């Protein structure tokens, strides 16, 4: 089980103060349909089962949380991940400035923008999920909200929210602490159509940087959570492929009722040169792991480097020895 850094800063909350944090989304809700794609109040109970995962999403009287409401969670996850990567303490309750959230997610800062933001908080808190999806090595089978609670901490004389406190669900917070997240394009927030957002999430999760990913329209219809009939859904896919406006990815319909997803050129990085280890570092490795084959250890470490994104290392010796000291192999 992942240890959760719940102590955080003094006061038991995390202050969202990271300027220009890189957008991040949790992998569980990118993989499975949790948010409504409707632009009207959606009072359906959503049930999804695929490849061993089961999800039931129940709305409040305000309706299901929408894919646009998810902007709030993306902002919170992005702030927490930026802090974790900087070595800062975090907490499940976040204090944020409403204006910063609106600016970061490309929303209007008008009175209507603040009203819609408040409604989004209400839907996120009211929508209940029951699932056995694992986050942070923990399988949750009880019901929970996408956020546990929220409150306006400070508002203007006219009643407009200035700062807000949000407490994330344990389920989502575990995913962040386990770093079960993926970087999103900043252009994601410019996508106005709900299905475009959902298709981008699915492409980002399943295609990533590999040359191509294919999925049948039948399975994609299920994974998207779309309430449209399949023939309408297929037409929407064809229109999206023709428009070619999705960030990071091209879409193409193929024979056999299959959608093909390919990354755009800027995502396909040139192959990285495998890191080399000096003989001096191998000697230190032998001292750390007496009796073990240092070349086998080096090969295993290179495998980890390959599986975790093949990042360019400025100091391969230090990275290799640090991996050993942290319990690698």
C-alpha positions in Angstrom: 0.0 0.0 0.0 1.2 3.5 -0.8 2.0 5.6 2.2 0.0 8.8 1.9 1.6 12.1 3.0 -1.4 13.3 4.9 0.3 15.6 7.4 1.1 18.3 4.8 1.8 21.9 5.7 0.8 23.5 9.0 -3.0 23.7 9.2 -3.5 20.4 7.5 -4.1 21.8 4.0 -2.1 22.3 0.8 -2.0 25.8 -0.7 -2.3 25.8 -4.5 0.4 28.3 -5.4 2.3 26.7 -8.3 2.2 29.0 -11.2 1.8 27.4 -14.6 1.7 23.9 -13.3 1.8 21.2 -16.0 -1.7 19.7 -16.5 -2.0 16.2 -15.2 -4.8 13.7 -15.3 -5.3 10.6 -13.1 -5.1 7.4 -15.2 -8.1 5.7 -13.7 -10.7 8.2 -14.9 -8.8 8.5 -18.2 -9.2 4.8 -18.7 -12.8 4.3 -17.5 -15.9 6.4 -18.2 -16.8 8.3 -15.0 -17.9 11.7 -16.2 -21.0 12.5 -18.2 -20.6 13.8 -21.8 -24.0 15.5 -21.7 -24.3 19.3 -21.7 -27.6 19.1 -19.9 -28.3 17.8 -16.4 -27.7 14.1 -16.6 -29.7 12.1 -14.0 -28.8 8.6 -15.3 -27.1 6.0 -13.2 -24.1 4.9 -15.3 -22.9 1.3 -15.2 -19.7 0.2 -17.0 -18.0 -3.2 -17.0 -15.1 -4.0 -19.2 -11.9 -6.2 -18.9 -12.6 -7.0 -15.2 -13.3 -3.4 -14.1 -16.7 -2.4 -12.8 -17.9 1.1 -12.3 -21.3 2.5 -11.1 -21.7 6.2 -11.1 -24.8 7.7 -9.3 -25.8 11.3 -9.7 -27.1 13.7 -7.1 -30.2 15.8 -7.7 -27.8 18.3 -9.5 -26.9 15.6 -12.0 -23.7 13.7 -12.8 -20.3 15.4 -12.8 -19.4 16.3 -16.4 -16.2 16.1 -18.4 -15.9 19.9 -18.1 -16.3 19.6 -14.3 -13.2 17.4 -14.4 -11.2 20.6 -15.1 -11.3 21.2 -11.3 -9.8 17.8 -10.6 -7.1 18.2 -13.3 -6.1 21.6 -11.7 -5.9 20.0 -8.2 -3.9 17.0 -9.4 -1.6 19.2 -11.4 -0.9 21.4 -8.3 -0.2 18.3 -6.1 2.0 16.7 -8.6 4.1 19.8 -9.1 4.6 20.0 -5.4 5.4 16.3 -5.0 8.0 16.6 -7.8 9.5 19.6 -6.0 9.8 17.6 -2.7 7.1 19.6 -1.0 4.6 18.2 1.5 1.0 17.8 0.3 -2.4 17.2 1.9 -5.8 15.9 0.7 -7.4 19.3 1.4 -6.4 22.0 -1.0 -6.9 25.8 -0.7 -7.1 27.5 -4.2 -7.9 30.8 -5.6 -10.9 30.6 -7.9 -9.5 33.1 -10.3 -6.3 31.0 -10.7 -8.4 27.9 -11.4 -10.5 29.7 -14.0 -7.4 31.1 -15.7 -5.5 27.8 -15.7 -8.4 25.9 -17.3 -9.3 28.6 -19.9 -12.6 29.5 -18.3 -14.3 32.9 -18.2 -13.7 35.0 -15.1 -17.2 36.7 -15.5 -19.9 36.4 -12.9 -21.4 33.6 -15.1 -18.0 31.8 -15.0 -18.0 31.8 -11.2 -21.6 30.6 -11.1 -20.7 27.6 -13.4 -17.7 26.9 -11.3 -19.8 26.6 -8.1 -22.2 24.3 -9.9 -19.3 22.1 -11.0 -18.2 21.8 -7.3 -21.7 20.8 -6.4 -21.9 18.1 -9.1 -18.4 16.7 -8.2 -19.3 16.5 -4.5 -22.7 14.9 -5.2 -21.7 12.3 -7.8 -21.1 9.0 -6.1 -18.9 6.2 -7.5 -18.8 2.5 -6.6 -15.9 0.6 -8.2 -13.2 -2.0 -7.8 -10.6 0.0 -9.8 -7.3 -0.1 -8.1 -5.5 3.3 -7.3 -2.2 3.3 -5.6 -2.2 -0.5 -5.1 -5.5 -0.3 -3.1 -8.8 -1.7 -4.4 -11.7 0.4 -3.4 -15.1 -1.3 -3.3 -17.1 1.2 -1.3 -18.9 4.3 -2.6 -17.2 7.7 -2.6 -17.5 11.1 -4.2 -15.0 12.5 -6.6 -14.4 15.2 -4.0 -15.2 14.7 -0.4 -16.2 18.2 0.3 -15.8 21.9 -0.7 -16.4 25.2 0.9 -16.0 28.9 0.0 -13.3 30.2 2.3 -13.5 33.8 1.2 -15.9 35.7 -1.0 -16.5 39.2 -2.2 -19.2 41.5 -0.8 -21.3 40.5 -3.8 -21.0 36.8 -2.9 -18.5 35.8 -5.6 -16.1 33.1 -4.4 -12.5 34.2 -4.0 -10.8 31.2 -2.4 -12.1 27.7 -2.0 -11.1 24.7 0.1 -11.5 21.3 -1.7 -11.0 17.9 0.0 -10.3 15.2 -2.6 -11.5 11.6 -2.1 -9.1 9.1 -0.7 -9.4 7.2 -4.0 -8.2 10.2 -6.1 -5.6 11.3 -3.5 -4.1 7.8 -3.5 -3.7 7.9 -7.3 -1.8 11.2 -7.0 0.5 10.0 -4.3 1.2 6.8 -6.3 1.9 9.1 -9.3 -0.7 7.3 -11.4 -1.1 10.3 -13.6 -0.3 11.4 -17.1 0.6 14.8 -18.6 -2.1 16.4 -20.7 -1.7 18.9 -23.5 -2.5 22.5 -22.4 -4.8 22.6 -25.5 -7.0 20.1 -23.8 -8.9 22.9 -22.1 -9.6 24.5 -25.5 -11.7 21.5 -26.5 -15.3 22.5 -26.1 -17.0 19.3 -27.3 -17.3 16.7 -24.5 -16.5 13.7 -26.9 -13.4 15.5 -28.1 -12.1 15.7 -24.5 -13.0 12.1 -23.8 -11.3 10.8 -27.0 -8.2 12.8 -26.2 -8.0 11.2 -22.7 -8.4 7.7 -24.2 -5.8 8.4 -26.9 -3.4 9.8 -24.3 -3.9 6.8 -22.0 -3.7 4.0 -24.6 -1.6 5.4 -27.5 0.8 7.6 -25.6 4.0 7.9 -27.8 3.7 4.5 -29.5 3.4 4.5 -33.3 -0.3 3.7 -33.4 -3.2 2.3 -31.3 -6.3 0.7 -32.7 -9.7 0.2 -31.1 -13.0 -1.1 -32.4 -15.8 1.4 -32.5 -17.8 -1.0 -30.3 -15.3 -1.0 -27.5 -14.5 2.7 -27.9 -18.2 3.5 -27.6 -18.3 1.6 -24.3 -15.1 3.2 -23.0 -16.2 6.7 -23.9 -19.3 6.6 -21.9 -21.2 8.2 -24.8 -25.0 7.9 -24.6 -25.4 8.4 -28.4 -26.5 5.4 -30.5 -23.5 3.7 -32.1 -24.3 4.9 -35.6 -24.3 8.5 -34.3 -21.2 7.9 -32.4 -19.5 6.5 -35.5 -20.5 9.6 -37.4 -19.0 11.8 -34.7 -15.7 9.9 -34.9 -15.6 10.3 -38.7 -16.2 14.1 -38.3 -13.5 14.3 -35.7 -11.0 12.4 -37.9 -11.8 14.7 -40.8 -11.4 17.9 -38.7 -8.0 16.6 -37.3 -8.2 19.1 -34.4 -7.4 16.8 -31.5 -4.2 17.9 -29.6 -1.2 15.5 -29.9 -3.0 12.8 -32.0 -4.4 12.1 -35.4 -7.6 10.0 -35.8 -8.3 7.8 -38.8 -11.2 5.4 -39.5 -10.1 2.0 -40.9 -12.0 -0.9 -42.4 -13.6 -3.2 -40.0 -15.2 -0.4 -38.0 -11.9 0.4 -36.2 -10.4 3.8 -35.1 -6.7 4.2 -35.6 -4.9 6.7 -33.3 -1.4 8.1 -34.2 0.7 10.6 -32.2 1.6 13.8 -33.9 5.3 14.4 -34.9 6.2 16.4 -31.8 5.3 13.4 -29.5 7.6 11.0 -31.3 11.0 11.6 -29.8 14.1 10.3 -31.4 15.5 7.1 -29.7 17.5 7.8 -26.6 21.0 6.4 -26.3 21.1 3.8 -23.5 23.1 5.2 -20.5 26.6 3.9 -19.9 28.1 3.2 -16.5 31.7 3.8 -15.6 34.0 1.1 -14.2 34.3 3.2 -11.0 30.5 3.1 -10.6 30.6 -0.6 -11.1 33.1 -1.0 -8.3 30.8 1.0 -6.0 27.9 -1.3 -7.1 30.0 -4.4 -6.2 30.5 -2.9 -2.7 26.7 -2.3 -2.4 25.8 -5.7 -3.7 28.6 -8.1 -2.8 28.5 -11.4 -4.6 26.1 -10.2 -7.3 26.8 -9.8 -11.0 27.2 -6.1 -11.5 26.6 -6.4 -15.3 23.3 -8.1 -14.6 22.4 -5.3 -12.2 23.3 -2.8 -14.8 21.1 -4.6 -17.4 18.1 -4.6 -15.0 18.5 -0.9 -14.2 18.6 -0.2 -17.9 15.4 -2.1 -18.3 13.8 0.1 -15.6 15.1 3.2 -17.5 13.6 1.9 -20.7 10.2 1.1 -19.1 9.9 4.5 -17.4 10.3 6.7 -20.5 14.0 6.5 -21.5 14.8 9.9 -20.0 18.1 11.6 -20.8 20.4 11.2 -17.7 23.0 13.9 -16.9 24.7 11.6 -14.4 24.1 7.9 -15.2 26.5 6.7 -12.6 24.7 8.6 -9.8 21.3 7.4 -11.1 22.4 3.8 -11.2 23.9 3.9 -7.7 20.9 5.8 -6.3 18.6 3.1 -7.7 20.7 0.4 -6.0 20.7 2.3 -2.7 16.9 2.7 -2.8 16.5 -1.1 -3.1 16.7 -1.7 -6.8 17.3 -5.3 -7.8 
